[in-house]
Amino acid sequence: MSAGTLIAAPSRLERPGEGATLDDLLVTLLEGIEAHRTMECPVCAGEMRPAYGAHARAIGGKCADCGSAVQ
């Protein structure tokens, strides 16, 4: 190896079957929001809070830091 050679660590994408899937992440996020809990925003790790419509049931969530929303 020459002095200018870079060695990259393997990507998570190269190891299928490890870690949470996008589906797992979204299901956990929405379940927490539906339970009226503040969750960690998947975009910025800020506070994603439940968003409400005309009723007491949460209709989605919105991040207080970056404004990302899920429904």
Summary of the structure (lengths in Angstrom):
residues: 71
radius of gyration: 17.9
end to end distance: 50.4
largest distance: 64.8
contacts: 142
relative contact order: 0.16
helix: 23%
strand: 23%
